[in-house]
Amino acid sequence: MIANLILDDLDKELERRGHRFCRYADDCNIYVRSQAAGERVMASVTALLEGKLRPASIRPRARLHTSGNVPSSATV
């Protein structure tokens, strides 16, 4: 429940930027066209969330995958 309240701001920001994404509870997949775009989005999302959550709760689970190398459990 708390994750949904905090991450509602993330949803709004991703929608504002026009990103395609899917979030369920505290897991979020953000779809981009390139590795470089993924790195930019990862940096900006991390900065946004670090303002709301402890950094230690974000970084260990955050991963970036290219479209040809996405495991079924990929989350960002």
C-alpha positions as YAML, in Angstrom:
chain: A
units: angstrom
residues:
- id: 1
  name: MET
  ca: [0.00, 0.00, 0.00]
- id: 2
  name: ILE
  ca: [2.76, 2.47, 0.91]
- id: 3
  name: ALA
  ca: [4.60, 1.59, -2.31]
- id: 4
  name: ASN
  ca: [1.53, 2.54, -4.34]
- id: 5
  name: LEU
  ca: [1.29, 5.92, -2.62]
- id: 6
  name: ILE
  ca: [4.96, 6.74, -3.13]
- id: 7
  name: LEU
  ca: [5.22, 5.32, -6.62]
- id: 8
  name: ASP
  ca: [2.12, 7.17, -7.81]
- id: 9
  name: ASP
  ca: [4.46, 10.14, -8.40]
- id: 10
  name: LEU
  ca: [6.68, 7.89, -10.52]
- id: 11
  name: ASP
  ca: [3.67, 6.80, -12.60]
- id: 12
  name: LYS
  ca: [2.67, 10.41, -13.20]
- id: 13
  name: GLU
  ca: [6.21, 11.41, -14.17]
- id: 14
  name: LEU
  ca: [6.60, 8.49, -16.59]
- id: 15
  name: GLU
  ca: [3.23, 9.34, -18.16]
- id: 16
  name: ARG
  ca: [4.23, 13.03, -18.42]
- id: 17
  name: ARG
  ca: [7.43, 12.02, -20.25]
- id: 18
  name: GLY
  ca: [5.52, 9.71, -22.61]
- id: 19
  name: HIS
  ca: [7.28, 6.49, -21.53]
- id: 20
  name: ARG
  ca: [5.67, 3.11, -21.97]
- id: 21
  name: PHE
  ca: [5.78, 1.25, -18.66]
- id: 22
  name: CYS
  ca: [4.12, -1.37, -16.54]
- id: 23
  name: ARG
  ca: [4.10, -1.27, -12.74]
- id: 24
  name: TYR
  ca: [2.69, -3.81, -10.30]
- id: 25
  name: ALA
  ca: [3.11, -2.92, -6.62]
- id: 26
  name: ASP
  ca: [6.81, -2.02, -6.28]
- id: 27
  name: ASP
  ca: [8.01, -3.64, -9.54]
- id: 28
  name: CYS
  ca: [8.23, -1.46, -12.65]
- id: 29
  name: ASN
  ca: [9.20, -2.18, -16.25]
- id: 30
  name: ILE
  ca: [9.97, 0.87, -18.39]
- id: 31
  name: TYR
  ca: [10.27, 0.25, -22.12]
- id: 32
  name: VAL
  ca: [12.77, 2.29, -24.16]
- id: 33
  name: ARG
  ca: [14.28, 1.94, -27.64]
- id: 34
  name: SER
  ca: [18.00, 1.83, -26.89]
- id: 35
  name: GLN
  ca: [20.63, 1.05, -24.28]
- id: 36
  name: ALA
  ca: [21.51, 4.76, -24.06]
- id: 37
  name: ALA
  ca: [17.87, 5.72, -23.50]
- id: 38
  name: GLY
  ca: [17.60, 3.02, -20.83]
- id: 39
  name: GLU
  ca: [20.62, 4.40, -19.03]
- id: 40
  name: ARG
  ca: [19.20, 7.95, -19.12]
- id: 41
  name: VAL
  ca: [15.81, 6.80, -17.85]
- id: 42
  name: MET
  ca: [17.41, 4.62, -15.16]
- id: 43
  name: ALA
  ca: [19.43, 7.60, -13.90]
- id: 44
  name: SER
  ca: [16.45, 9.95, -13.83]
- id: 45
  name: VAL
  ca: [14.09, 7.42, -12.20]
- id: 46
  name: THR
  ca: [16.73, 6.56, -9.60]
- id: 47
  name: ALA
  ca: [17.19, 10.27, -8.79]
- id: 48
  name: LEU
  ca: [13.42, 10.72, -8.49]
- id: 49
  name: LEU
  ca: [13.02, 7.73, -6.19]
- id: 50
  name: GLU
  ca: [16.06, 8.54, -4.07]
- id: 51
  name: GLY
  ca: [14.28, 11.73, -3.10]
- id: 52
  name: LYS
  ca: [11.43, 9.65, -1.69]
- id: 53
  name: LEU
  ca: [13.06, 6.39, -0.55]
- id: 54
  name: ARG
  ca: [16.35, 5.23, 0.92]
- id: 55
  name: PRO
  ca: [18.84, 4.63, -1.92]
- id: 56
  name: ALA
  ca: [19.67, 1.19, -0.50]
- id: 57
  name: SER
  ca: [16.13, 0.03, -1.21]
- id: 58
  name: ILE
  ca: [16.37, 0.95, -4.91]
- id: 59
  name: ARG
  ca: [19.74, 0.12, -6.40]
- id: 60
  name: PRO
  ca: [20.21, -3.56, -5.49]
- id: 61
  name: ARG
  ca: [17.15, -4.58, -7.52]
- id: 62
  name: ALA
  ca: [17.40, -2.13, -10.41]
- id: 63
  name: ARG
  ca: [18.60, -3.67, -13.69]
- id: 64
  name: LEU
  ca: [18.79, -2.58, -17.29]
- id: 65
  name: HIS
  ca: [18.17, -5.07, -20.12]
- id: 66
  name: THR
  ca: [18.26, -4.59, -23.87]
- id: 67
  name: SER
  ca: [15.29, -5.85, -25.87]
- id: 68
  name: GLY
  ca: [17.18, -8.89, -27.14]
- id: 69
  name: ASN
  ca: [18.28, -9.86, -23.65]
- id: 70
  name: VAL
  ca: [15.27, -9.55, -21.36]
- id: 71
  name: PRO
  ca: [14.78, -12.36, -18.86]
- id: 72
  name: SER
  ca: [11.21, -13.11, -17.85]
- id: 73
  name: SER
  ca: [11.81, -11.57, -14.40]
- id: 74
  name: ALA
  ca: [13.35, -8.27, -15.62]
- id: 75
  name: THR
  ca: [12.36, -5.29, -13.50]
- id: 76
  name: VAL
  ca: [13.52, -1.77, -13.25]
...
